[in-house]
Amino acid sequence: MPYALASSVAIVPWSVTFVYFGSLSRSLADVVDGHAGPDGLTAAAFLVASGALLIAALAYTTIISRWALNL
């Protein structure tokens, strides 16, 4: 039970960070495009970039976690 609780608490900051950067990329895409809609090439580029950063962050945290657990 303590492991599950600690894991849940550790996930919250990452989840908040991913949601924040996702909304930030959408806002930046709207500013660059000059309109408030989700369509446009820049919005798609920011979406792809956000996905790539998400995958990189997940890979990095997996590597650090495995190193910390000596697996």
Helices and strands as residue ranges (DSSP letters): H 2-33, H 41-69
